[in-house]
Amino acid sequence: MLLDTLPLDLSQSPSREALEAFLEGCKLRAVKKDHAQLISISVESELLDPLAVLESIYEPTEPHFYVERPLEGVALAGAEVAVRYKPDGEPRFQGANAFIESTLENAIAIGDASLPFFGPHFFCGFTFFDEVAENEPFSAASVFVPSWQVSVKDGRCVATANALVGVDSDTRSIASRIWNANTKFKSFDYASVESKVEERDREKWRVETTNEEGGTEGFGQAVSAALSEIGSGAFDKIVLARAQDLRANQAFHPLEILNALRDRFPDCYSFSFANGNGQSFIGASPERLVQMEGGTISTDALAGSAPRGTSAAEDARFGSSLLRSEKDRREQKVVLDSMIRRLADLGVEASTSDYPKLKRLSNVQHLYNEIKGDVPDGVRLLDFVECLHPSPAVGGSPREAACKRIPDLERFDRGLYAGPIGWVNSRAEGEFFVSIRSALVDGDLARLYAGVGIVDGSVPEKEIQETDLKFKALLENLL
């Protein structure tokens, strides 16, 4: 679907009144089409730090989205809601697809279409399971277009304002809001953000209680039970996670934690997804689920773990041992074969290297293969997300048999943990990652998640050690 695009630079409008007059024209279009119109205005700005911009207006009562891969020079932030998907009983990925398509049918993008991250973006978060309990902080599908967005790619910064204009909209108010946002982006004041941070940091907070349902003993028992089921042929692999609950003496600030994560893990997706009810899901994930760009689909098969060494020799020894590990190679091959098979179901002839490589992060290293293929006609990005999630790296294999057993063995709700989070742009392209190495932050409470793949040959004590290593990465950035 082609988005209606006007190659105008409204940042050069001589007055707020001129912008209001343009929006009045959009209002007439809404009347003619009998449908509210999404107006998206993108302008290039001076280079900004999207996280600092988000921090400057952060409110727990407003939804936000943030993702950054520092090594790639890509960052994307958005906050508040211009339009939001409201699930209505339909299958969640199909419903989200229909919402995106309907919104784009009634949208106008203004600006230079060649700008990176031009036009409206749909920020998406899907829970691990298709259904969630009523008291869960995030619904099974959370999709929204933000009121404002700041993005950086290849050293270029783009500010986007989105607004829904209906037949009864107050265009004067909308014009004022867009005008004021554009003025702020043009002369952003980092000093005002610094003063807020310094004020919050005067009182050092501390973690007062830590709790894990069942503890390490309970997790070890779950691993043993899973190994017994693997031995009986119920499934070949299952991924089990632990959840640790922390309570601090004052509220956590998700964006300050995110700043520490992006500095420590520049090769990961540092992210924050907030629901507007006070809860934020944050983390630094090493795992891409799927990326669609220029007619090509890309995904990763990631599995197996080893620590990083304190010296070059020790680091190489750990990596070499991982590459030679029959158990870890088998686990990673299960993921690789499954991803290729699922892509084939959508008509993709995938290609990859013959052998896995090492993906080295700051605190851990993994086995991985990159998988690529051409996008068949008519296949949408969320079709790939639905097909690939959950991968054996976070669910198990066979998928249905393993995932059916996860709730009983883990004994807690995953929510967004290990679910797909990402974005779809106005060209129906985008990127999703797997939300692992993550935590749910809610005021002075934080729930940390860490998982591990269980296959024949797994040892409960070693799986506890591996999840402890993954917890440590998050804990060090919370404290």
N, C-alpha and C positions, 0 to 999 in steps of 0.2 A: 504494500500500500504506500502511495506517495503522499507525503505530508504537504499541505498547502504552505508555501514559503514565499515571503515577501522580502526581497533583498534591500530592505531599508535599514538605515542606522538611526534608530530613534534616540540614541544617546546624543545625537546632534540636533534634536528637536529644539526649536528656539524657545519653547515655553511649555509649562505643564499643561496649559490649555490646549496646545497642539496635540499632546499625547491624549488628553481627554477626548478631543474630537475624533481621533483615530479609534479609540475604544467605543465611542458612540456608533461608529461604522460597524464595529464588531458586534455591537448589540443588535443592530438591524439585521445582521447576518443570522444571529441567534433566533430572531423573530421569523425570518424567512425559512430557516431549516427546522424551526420548532424544536430546537435543542441548544442547550448552553454550549458556548464555544470556549475552548482552552486557548488562551493567548500566551505565547512563549516568546519573550524578547531576550535575545542573546547579544552581548557586546563584549569586545575584547577590552581588558583592563590592564592596569599595571600588574606586575607579578605579585600575587598575594599568597599567603599560606592559608589554604582553606580550613585547616584545623583551628588556626587562630581566629579566623572570621566566625567559625561556628562557636568557638568558646566565648566570643564577645557577646553573643546573644543567647547563649545556652539557657534554656528553661526546662525543668523536668516535666512540665505540663505540655510541651510541644514535641511532636515526633521529629526525629532527625535520622539522618543516614550519613555515615562517613566510611570511606575506604581509601587506603593509600598503599602503594608499593614504592617505597622510596628509591630503591635501586633502578626502577624503571622511570622515575620522574613523573609518576601519575598519581593524582589525588582528586577526590571527588566528594563534595559535601553538599547536603541539602537539608532544609529544615522547614517546619510548618507545612500545612497541607493546602494545596490548590484543589486537588481532586483525589479521592481515595476509593479503592475497590471494597465493596461490601459483599462478602460471600452470601449466597442465597440458596444453599443446598446443592449446587451443581458441583461436579468434580473440580477440585481446587485449581489445577493447572489449566483446565479447559476454561473455567470461569475467569481466571486471570487473563488468559489469552483474549477472550471475548471483550473484557473490559479495556485492554490495551488497544485493540483494534477499533472499538467503538469510540474511544477517546480520540484517537488519531484521525478518525473520520470527521471529527468535529473540532479540529485544532488548526491554528494558524501560527506558524513560526516566523519570526521577524529577525532579520540580520543576515550575516554572511554565513551561508550554509557550509562553507569550507572550514569554519572554525572547529577545533576539537571540542567534543561534547556539546555541539550545537543543538539547540531545541530542547523539548521536554524529555526528561528521563523518568522512567518508572522504577522506583526503588522497591525491591522485592525481598521478602523474607518468608521462607517456608519451613515449618517445623519438620522434625525428623519423620514423625508419623502423620498419616493423613488426617487423623482425628486427635483432638486434644481435650483434656478435661475443661470444664467451664471455668475453673479458677486459674487456669494458666494465663500468664501475662501476655502471651502472643497467640493470636488465632492461627489456625492451620495455614492460612495464606494472608500475608500482610503486604499490600501493594499500594504505593501512593506516589503522586507527582508533587514535589515540594513547591512551596510558594517562591522560594529562592534557592539558587544553586551557584556554587563557585567551584570551578574545576581547573586543574593544571595538567598539561601534557606537553612534553617537548619544549619546556620553557615558556609556553604561552598560557595565559590565564584568561578564562572566559566567565563572565558573570551572567546568569540567566534569571529573569523574573518570570514567574508563571502566575496566571490568574484566570479564574473561571468567570466568563461574562455571560450572564443569562438575560432573559427578557426584562427582568425587574432589577438588574444590578445597578448599584450606585457607581457609575463610571468615574465620577469626581473623586470618590474615596479610593478606588482602585488606581487611578492615575497618580494620586498623591503618594500612595504606598510604593508604587514602582519608581516614581521620581526620587523619593527619599532614599530608597535602597540603592539606586544608581549613584546618587550623590555620595553615599557612604562608601561604596566600592571605589569611587574615584579618589577619595582622600581618606583611606582607612587609617585609623589611629591605633597603632599597636600599643602605645603607652597606656591607653585605657584598659586594654586587656591585661597588661603586666600588673597594673595596680590592683585589679581584681584578684589575680593569682597570688600576689604578695599578701593581700589581706586574708585570703583563705589559708595561707601557709603559716600564719603566725601561730596558730594552735596546732601542734603536731598531734595527729591521731594515732591510735594504736589498736591492734586487734585484741579484743578481750576474751572471746571464746571461739573455739574451733570444734566442729562436730562433723562426723561422717557416719551416716546410718549404716550399721553393720561393721564399720571400721575395716581395717585391712584384713582382719580375720574373715569377715563376711565376704569380702571380695575374693579372697583366696578360696573360700568354699564355693563361690559362684563359678570361678575358673575350673575348679575340680569337677563340678557338676557338668559344665560345658564339655570338658574333655571326655567325660563318660559318655555323653550323648554323641560326640564326634566318633568315639570308638564304636558305638552301636550303629553308626551310619545315618544318624538323623540329619546331619549336615557336615560339610567339610571345614567350614570356618565360621566363627561368630566373633563379633567385636563387642566387648564389654567395657563399660565405663564406670568410673567412680565419681562421686559428687561430694565435695567438701564445702560445708557451710561456715562462713566466718561472720562474726559480728564485731564491729568496731565501736569506739567510743564516740564517733561522729560520722557523718555521711561520707561515703566514697564519692569522688568526682570522676565520672567515667572518662571525660575528655583528658583530664590530667593523667590518668592511667594510660590512656591511648597514646599520649605523647611519649611516655616512657617506652611503650611497646614498639612504636614505630622507629625509635632510635636504636633499640636493641635488636629488632628483627627487621632490618631493611629489605630482606628478600622475601618477606611474608606479606600477606594481606592483613594489615592492621585495620580493624573495623569497629564501628559502633552503630547499633541499630536500636533506636529508642521508640517506645510505643506511645509516648505522650501521657502515660499514667504514672510516671516516676521510675519505670524500669528501663534499663539499658542492657543490651547484650553486646559484650565487647570481647575482643580477642586478637590474636595474631596467627592466622592460619597459613600453613605452608602449601595447602592443597587446592589447586584449581579444579573445579568440576567441569566447566565447559566455557569456551570463548568462541563467539561467532563474529567474524570480521572479514569483509571482502570476499564473501562466498566460500570461506574456509572455516571448518570447525576444528577446534583443538581441545584436547583434554589430557589429563595426567593419570598415570597408574602409579600410585604411591603406596608403599607398604614396607614393613621391616624397619627397625630402629637400632641405632647404636649411639653411644655417647660421643662427644667431641673430646679430643685429648688435650692435655695441658702443654704438650710439645708437638712439633711437627711429626716426630717419629711415632709418638703415641697415637696421634690423630690418624696417621696413615695406617697404623696397625689396627685400630678400631674399624676403619673403613674397609680395609682389606678383609678383615674377618667377616664383616657384614656381607661383602660380595661373595665370599666363599661359603656362607652359611646356607646349608641345604634347607633348613627350616624357613629362613627368611626369604630365600629365593623362591621357594614353593608358595609361600604366602603372597609374594608380590606377583607371581605368575598367575595366581588365581584372579587377582584384581585385573591384570592386563588382559587376560583372555576374556573375562566377563565384559570389560568395557568395549573391546573390539566386537564381541558378539552382539552387544546391545546396539552399537552404532550400525551394525549390519542390518538389524531389524528395521532401522529407519532408512535403509538404502545407501549407507555410507560405506565406501570401500576404504578402510582405514589403513594407514601405513605407520610403521614405527621402527625403531632400531632392533637389532637382533638380541641385544643384551641390555640389561638395566644399567643405569649409571648411578652415581652417588649424588644425592641432593644434600649439600652441607648447609645447615643452619647454624646459628650461633651456639646452640646448646645441644643439638642432636643432628644426626645424619640418617638419611633414608635411602632406600632403593626406589628408583622411578624410571618410567618411560614416558616420553611425550608421544601422543597419538594425534595424527592429523588426517583430514579427509575433506572432500568437496561437499558442500551443502546441497542436497537434492532439492529440486523445485517443490515448493509448497510446505517444506518442513520448517517450523518456526523454532526460535531459540528455546521457548519454554517446553516445546516437544522434546528437545534434547535433555533439558533439565529433568523432566518427568521420566524419561527413559533411563537416564544414567543414575538417578538418585533412588535409593541409596546405593553407592558403590560397595563392593566387598571390603573396601578399606575402612568403612564405617558401619557396615551392616553385617555382611557375611555372605556365605555361598553354600548351597543355593539360597538366593535372597529371601524368598518367602518363608522357607523353613527356619532360617536363622533369625530373621527379624521377628517372627512370631514368638520366639523364646526370649528376646531381649528384655521386655518389661518384667517378666517373672524373675529373671536372674539378676537384674539390676535393682529392682524395687524402688525406682524413682522415675519421675517424668522427665524425659529428655528435653521437651520443649524445642527451642531452636538449636540446641546442641546437635552438631553433626548434620544439620539441615542445610539446604542451599540458600545462600544469600548473594544478591548481586543486583544488576540493573539491566534494563532493556531500553535502548534509545529509540529515537523517532525513525530510524532506518531499520528497525527490527533487529539490530545487532546488539551485542552486549557481552557481559561476562558474569559468571557465577563461581563462587568458591565454596568450599565445604567448611562450615563454621565450627572447626575444632580448635583446641588450645584456647578455650574461651571461658567466660564467666558471665553470670547474670547478676547485675548490680541493682540493688533496690534500697536506696537510702543508706543506712549503716549496715546493711546485709549484703553479702556477696556469696554466690554459689559458684565454685570452681569445678570444671569438668576435665577429666582426662581419661582416655580410652586406649585399648590395646587389642590387637587381633589375636584370637586364640585358634590354634590349629594343632593337629597331631604333633606331639613333641614339645608343646608349650609347657612351661614349669610355673606353677602359681607364684612361687617366690620371685622369679625373674619378672613376671608380669606386674607384680606389685612394685618392684624396683623401677620398671619402665614408666609406670604411671606416676610414681613419686618424682621422677625426673621431669615429667611434663608439668606436674603441679608446681614444681620449683620455679619454672620459668615465669609463671603467672604470679606466684607469691612474691617473688623478688621485685616485681613491678607494682605490687599493691602496697608493699611496706615502705 
